[in-house]
Amino acid sequence: MMVRHAFALLATLALSCSTKDSPDETLERVIADYSEWASATYATAVARTVLLEHAVEALVREPSEENLRTARARWIHARQVYARTEVLRFYDGPIDAVEGLINAWPVDESYLDSIVSDPERYPSLDAAALRALNEKDGEKNIATGWHAIEYLLWGPDESATGPGHRAAAFFAEPPHAARRCQVLRVLVSALREDLDGVHAQWKRGWFLQLDKKRALHAMFRGAIELALNELAGERMGVAIETRDQEEEQSCFSDTTRDDHVGAVDGISIVFNGAHGRLGLSSLVRQKDASLATTTTRALQAALAQCKAIPQPFDQAILSVDGRARVEGAIDALGEAAQRLRESARALNVPLDVALDVRSTDNK
């Protein structure tokens, strides 16, 4: 109870300060808090990926079922915090230069299998070689990032009720065990390096160097693009339309719903702030308190609708109830995006994000 009261007090103090500040002072604080939150969240993602590295090292030294379970748990643990950072995309920020190396999907399983099993064609398995192979000759030719690692840890998802069930012996069986272990180790190390590079730019304060209007535009654009075109459109709308399991982002581990929930949580943090940091709502409230409240409620509804999608996602898009819940999440995300756009307009922030929840042209 003491912790809950402390957070409530921090939130009250933050709101009190923001209402007393001038719009310019509030804007400076919102931008600074956004930058600080981004840096801190990427730092956590890096720290959790280091734990994943340790787990993978243990797995390749001793390919036991226990070590494989630990590596999978560490992947999920790191992935959960990364999902919150997705709201920091779509405006030429540090992540946009390397996002394809970190989070590209879907994975063509046969492509990654061939890299592992064909030493004549793919003699080098270092980070530079794998990065060069990523999306080579096709956007599904994924050779790096979260989902390549996910495939190696879980294997193909051949179950209607659960994730892939690759055995730990996969990393000990001849003739390709050594290459499998090497690829897994290199991929996790490369992921940590790429995330660390993104974090370093946020830590150096690149966002604070932007013109304030540009910074405000970026914050809204990242939130709206993610809610509308990426989540409601690409990740949910396409899956509903095609009923294709391949359109499930984290299909091997069956954690796609967690991806969605984490991403919406990130959007909510950008708008409402968290842990004493101010969000965009502080600025909107100074212009239109009712709109700030309406937008917050729309984001809460979107988060609740995403949490209500049954797992696994690839089965939810096939059942009547599951499809209804996914469509409910799509509608709620569209509503939240509309309220975010109205909030941007209230602050005279011009946006060029198309309000089309079924758009598939923005992947």
Secondary structure, 3 states (H helix, E strand, C coil): CHHHHHHHHHHHHHHHHHHHCCHHHHHHHHHHHHHHHHHHHHHHHHHHHHHHHHHHHHHHHCCCHHHHHHHHHHHHHHHHHHHHHHHHCCCCCHHHHCHHHHHCCCCCHHHHHHHHHCCCCCCCCCHHHHHHHCCCCCCCCCCCCHHHHHHHHHCCCCCCCCCCCCCHHHHCCCCCHHHHHHHHHHHHHHHHHHHHHHHHHHHCCHHHHCCHHHHHHHHHHHHHHHHHHHHHHHHHHHHHHHCCHHHCCCCCCCCHHHHHHHHHHHHHHHHHCCCCCCCHHHHHHHHCHHHHHHHHHHHHHHHHHHHCCCCCHHHHCCCHHHHHHHHHHHHHHHHHHHHHHHHHHHCCCCCCCCCCCCCCCCC
